[in-house]
Amino acid sequence: MNMSIIRKRFLMVLLSIIITHTVMARPLDNPYYVILITIDGLRSEMIDDPMMPSPFLKMMSRDGLRINRVIGIPPAATYPSHTTLVTGEVPAKHRVFYNRPFLWNKDTARISYWYADSIAVPTIWQHAHEAGMKTASLFWPVSTGSPFIDYNVPEFWSLDYSCDQMEYIKPSCTPKGILDELEQNACGKLDTITYQAGSFLRDGRTAAMANYLMNHYQPQLMTIHLITTDYSQHALGTQSQQLLQDMGSADHAVGSIIENLRLTHRLDSTFIIVTGDHGFCDYSQTISPNVWLTRAGLLSEKPGGEWKACFYAGGNTSFLYLRKHNDKKTLRQIRRLLDNLPTNERSLFRIAEKEELIAKGADPAAVLALEPVVGVSVTNNRTGQVVAQRKGGTHGFISGQDATTLIAYGAGVTPGRQDSIRQTEIAKWILKSLNIQPILY
């Protein structure tokens, strides 16, 4: 046979192999596991403060690798931050910009980025799945319908709050019947009493599900979202008695996962990361910039009406959108409005220009943003007072005031302390731990 023909056929076979195998993975006869756990709203103080009931996290921090500050993405909010954790990308690339999408002056109060096909780039689930590894996930935002998660109970809920939410999500869990199996064998019946969002009962049951999945299906990659500490900090701030109870619950959940790994002799082959999606800051005032726009006739008092501009509070930063992309006249009017505000209002925020937003990876459609000072929270209110007195906890800054923290523990971890990393680095770290080298898509 002609050597040139042989050479061409060899190249075609080689190309076919490259296209078919998009990743290289650790051989599965040498199992290695990664568990990524998020404690929603985790702050460094929740581990380091001796008054905080977090003995397991304190032990992991002492014996593992502790990274004091995880520098988040803009804005530091649950859904975009969790998506960054599983993609290694900023919102401008993964396209999950907020918890709830901005729908151009339509009501988004009860809609979220639930579905995995909202993510515009590959995830660690996809890379692991395509490498032949089993994957699992529990209550992870933006995971509903993912074809790359073998055992998936996603964060998802019905807009009809009167319905049985756990029954509602069962058709969205994979494989079919997995939530029934978990209820029967791991966590008991889940309903509005035993698994209510914001109840400290919830995190322990999530851990029981995680342990069952690990023991019976051995996923090489598992992602777990513990949510309770977010609720108490939003409602009562960072120093409440309720937070102490919720922190104890989250810490116990992590501890039970560690203990299960030890009892099943997997701790020496499992790499565990515990981190947050964001931190928290207390506030005592709120500011509602859309009130300025409605008073100026630029925005309807209710969603769906006529408008030229709208501020959107994606976390604790208010992003400005124009109905017409290049409406320079309206933008100039808004800048004059901001320049002429009374001192008691103008002193509560800074303006982040479009160039800064683009550099940090925020939604490129936003023309500027208002970032409040610490102690102030932003709202989407269109009427009423611009500034109001109210207390609670908030997050979603773009300058890092609400950074989270991280502990790495288990297999392959050298104990020590590190000052900071970027949240975008964690996905690459996980893939490296699984010996997966992703090919560019």
ROBA-824697 format. One record per residue (C-alpha): x, y, z. Coordinates in steps of 0.25 Angstrom, whole numbers, padded with zeros to 4 digits, always signed. Example, Ala and Ser with C-alpha at 12.3 -4.5 7.8 and 13.67 -1.06 7.14 Angstrom:
+0049-0018+0031 +0055-0004+0029 
//
This chain:
+0000+0000+0000 +0005+0014-0003 +0012+0020+0009 +0004+0033+0007 -0009+0026+0008 -0005+0019+0021 +0000+0032+0027 -0014+0038+0024 -0021+0027+0030 -0013+0027+0042 -0015+0042+0044 -0030+0040+0042 -0031+0029+0053 -0022+0038+0062 -0032+0050+0060 -0044+0041+0063 -0038+0037+0076 -0035+0051+0080 -0049+0055+0076 -0056+0044+0083 -0047+0045+0096 -0048+0059+0100 -0042+0057+0114 -0031+0049+0120 -0034+0043+0133 -0028+0035+0145 -0030+0020+0142 -0043+0015+0149 -0036+0003+0155 -0029+0013+0164 -0041+0020+0170 -0040+0034+0175 -0051+0043+0180 -0054+0058+0181 -0065+0064+0189 -0068+0078+0188 -0077+0084+0199 -0082+0098+0200 -0088+0104+0213 -0096+0115+0208 -0091+0129+0213 -0079+0123+0220 -0069+0133+0226 -0056+0131+0232 -0060+0135+0246 -0070+0124+0245 -0058+0114+0246 -0048+0123+0254 -0057+0129+0265 -0056+0120+0277 -0071+0123+0281 -0075+0117+0267 -0080+0103+0269 -0071+0097+0257 -0062+0087+0263 -0061+0078+0251 -0058+0090+0242 -0048+0095+0253 -0041+0081+0252 -0041+0081+0237 -0035+0095+0237 -0024+0091+0247 -0021+0078+0240 -0023+0081+0225 -0020+0093+0216 -0027+0106+0220 -0029+0117+0210 -0034+0130+0218 -0040+0137+0207 -0047+0133+0194 -0049+0144+0185 -0062+0143+0178 -0068+0148+0165 -0078+0160+0162 -0087+0159+0169 -0084+0149+0180 -0098+0142+0180 -0102+0128+0181 -0105+0124+0167 -0094+0131+0159 -0084+0127+0170 -0088+0112+0170 -0087+0112+0155 -0073+0118+0156 -0069+0107+0166 -0073+0096+0155 -0067+0104+0143 -0056+0112+0147 -0061+0124+0139 -0067+0137+0142 -0082+0141+0140 -0078+0148+0126 -0074+0134+0121 -0083+0124+0128 -0095+0133+0126 -0102+0131+0140 -0101+0146+0144 -0111+0146+0157 -0119+0137+0165 -0131+0141+0157 -0129+0146+0142 -0132+0161+0139 -0144+0160+0129 -0144+0174+0124 -0154+0180+0133 -0162+0168+0135 -0165+0162+0149 -0154+0152+0152 -0158+0151+0167 -0160+0136+0167 -0152+0131+0155 -0137+0126+0156 -0126+0120+0148 -0131+0106+0151 -0126+0099+0138 -0112+0093+0135 -0114+0097+0121 -0113+0112+0125 -0098+0109+0127 -0091+0113+0114 -0077+0106+0117 -0074+0092+0121 -0075+0088+0136 -0066+0079+0145 -0078+0069+0144 -0077+0069+0129 -0062+0067+0129 -0063+0055+0140 -0075+0049+0133 -0068+0049+0119 -0055+0043+0126 -0064+0031+0130 -0066+0035+0144 -0079+0034+0152 -0084+0048+0157 -0094+0052+0168 -0100+0065+0173 -0109+0069+0184 -0117+0082+0183 -0107+0089+0175 -0112+0102+0168 -0113+0102+0153 -0112+0087+0152 -0126+0083+0148 -0126+0074+0136 -0111+0072+0135 -0108+0060+0126 -0095+0059+0133 -0099+0057+0147 -0102+0042+0149 -0109+0043+0163 -0115+0057+0164 -0125+0063+0173 -0125+0078+0168 -0128+0091+0175 -0142+0093+0169 -0156+0097+0173 -0170+0100+0169 -0175+0114+0167 -0188+0109+0174 -0182+0110+0188 -0195+0102+0194 -0191+0089+0187 -0182+0078+0193 -0168+0083+0188 -0161+0070+0190 -0171+0062+0182 -0170+0073+0171 -0156+0072+0169 -0156+0056+0168 -0158+0056+0153 -0145+0065+0151 -0136+0056+0159 -0128+0046+0153 -0128+0034+0151 -0143+0032+0152 -0147+0028+0167 -0134+0033+0173 -0141+0042+0183 -0151+0031+0187 -0139+0022+0189 -0132+0033+0198 -0144+0035+0206 -0146+0020+0208 -0131+0017+0212 -0124+0029+0216 -0132+0041+0221 -0146+0038+0224 -0158+0045+0218 -0156+0059+0213 -0167+0069+0214 -0169+0084+0219 -0166+0080+0233 -0155+0070+0232 -0147+0078+0221 -0152+0092+0221 -0142+0102+0215 -0136+0110+0226 -0138+0099+0236 -0126+0093+0243 -0131+0079+0241 -0129+0080+0227 -0113+0080+0226 -0113+0067+0234 -0122+0060+0224 -0114+0065+0212 -0102+0059+0219 -0109+0045+0220 -0113+0045+0206 -0098+0048+0202 -0093+0037+0210 -0103+0027+0204 -0099+0031+0190 -0084+0030+0194 -0086+0016+0200 -0095+0010+0190 -0091+0017+0177 -0077+0022+0179 -0077+0034+0170 -0063+0040+0168 -0069+0054+0168 -0080+0059+0177 -0084+0073+0179 -0093+0077+0192 -0100+0090+0195 -0103+0092+0210 -0112+0104+0211 -0117+0107+0225 -0107+0117+0229 -0111+0126+0218 -0125+0128+0223 -0122+0132+0237 -0111+0142+0233 -0120+0149+0223 -0131+0150+0233 -0123+0153+0246 -0109+0157+0242 -0096+0150+0245 -0097+0150+0261 -0110+0143+0264 -0114+0132+0273 -0120+0125+0261 -0107+0125+0253 -0100+0118+0264 -0111+0107+0263 -0110+0107+0248 -0095+0107+0248 -0095+0095+0258 -0104+0088+0248 -0095+0090+0236 -0083+0086+0244 -0089+0073+0248 -0093+0070+0234 -0079+0072+0229 -0074+0064+0241 -0084+0052+0238 -0078+0052+0223 -0064+0051+0228 -0067+0041+0239 -0074+0032+0228 -0062+0033+0219 -0054+0028+0231 -0063+0017+0234 -0063+0012+0220 -0048+0013+0218 -0049+0024+0207 -0043+0036+0215 -0029+0033+0210 -0034+0033+0195 -0044+0045+0196 -0041+0060+0194 -0051+0068+0201 -0053+0083+0199 -0062+0091+0208 -0064+0106+0204 -0075+0116+0203 -0081+0123+0191 -0080+0136+0198 -0079+0143+0211 -0088+0152+0218 -0088+0167+0223 -0098+0173+0233 -0106+0185+0229 -0115+0195+0236 -0120+0203+0224 -0126+0200+0210 -0125+0208+0198 -0134+0207+0186 -0129+0214+0174 -0141+0210+0165 -0149+0220+0173 -0140+0231+0166 -0143+0225+0152 -0158+0225+0155 -0159+0239+0160 -0151+0243+0148 -0161+0236+0138 -0151+0226+0133 -0157+0214+0139 -0171+0209+0142 -0175+0207+0156 -0179+0192+0153 -0171+0182+0145 -0176+0181+0130 -0179+0196+0128 -0172+0206+0120 -0157+0209+0123 -0144+0214+0118 -0135+0209+0129 -0135+0200+0141 -0126+0197+0153 -0125+0182+0156 -0120+0177+0170 -0113+0165+0167 -0108+0162+0181 -0104+0175+0188 -0100+0182+0175 -0110+0189+0167 -0107+0188+0152 -0112+0198+0142 -0119+0194+0129 -0124+0202+0118 -0136+0198+0109 -0128+0203+0097 -0114+0198+0097 -0108+0211+0093 -0117+0221+0099 -0107+0232+0103 -0117+0242+0106 -0124+0234+0117 -0110+0230+0122 -0106+0245+0123 -0119+0248+0130 -0116+0237+0140 -0102+0242+0143 -0107+0256+0145 -0118+0250+0155 -0107+0243+0162 -0097+0255+0163 -0108+0264+0169 -0113+0254+0180 -0113+0260+0194 -0101+0256+0202 -0109+0246+0211 -0112+0238+0199 -0100+0239+0190 -0090+0235+0202 -0097+0222+0202 -0091+0216+0189 -0080+0217+0179 -0081+0216+0164 -0075+0204+0157 -0073+0208+0142 -0075+0198+0131 -0060+0196+0129 -0059+0191+0143 -0071+0182+0141 -0065+0176+0129 -0051+0174+0135 -0057+0166+0147 -0066+0158+0138 -0080+0163+0141 -0092+0164+0131 -0086+0172+0119 -0100+0177+0116 -0100+0186+0129 -0095+0200+0127 -0091+0203+0141 -0094+0198+0155 -0096+0204+0169 -0088+0197+0180 -0093+0201+0194 -0084+0203+0206 -0083+0193+0216 -0095+0194+0225 -0105+0197+0214 -0113+0188+0205 -0119+0190+0192 -0133+0187+0188 -0141+0186+0175 -0153+0195+0181 -0158+0205+0171 -0167+0213+0180 -0166+0218+0195 -0154+0223+0202 -0140+0223+0195 -0133+0221+0208 -0140+0212+0219 -0136+0207+0233 -0135+0192+0233 -0126+0181+0239 -0121+0168+0234 -0109+0162+0226 -0106+0163+0211 -0096+0159+0201 -0093+0161+0186 -0083+0172+0186 -0073+0173+0174 -0061+0178+0182 -0059+0166+0192 -0065+0171+0205 -0072+0158+0206 -0061+0148+0203 -0063+0134+0207 -0053+0124+0212 -0048+0109+0208 -0043+0097+0215 -0036+0085+0207 -0035+0072+0215 -0032+0058+0212 -0024+0051+0201 -0013+0058+0195 -0014+0071+0204 -0002+0077+0210 -0006+0084+0223 -0003+0099+0224 -0009+0112+0222 -0011+0121+0210 -0016+0136+0209 -0025+0135+0197 -0029+0129+0184 -0039+0133+0173 -0052+0125+0173 -0049+0123+0158 -0037+0114+0162 -0045+0103+0170 -0051+0096+0158 -0037+0094+0151 -0032+0089+0165 -0043+0079+0165 -0040+0074+0151 -0025+0073+0154 -0028+0065+0166 -0037+0055+0158 -0025+0055+0148 -0034+0061+0137 -0028+0069+0126 -0040+0076+0119 -0039+0079+0104 -0044+0092+0099 -0058+0092+0094 
//
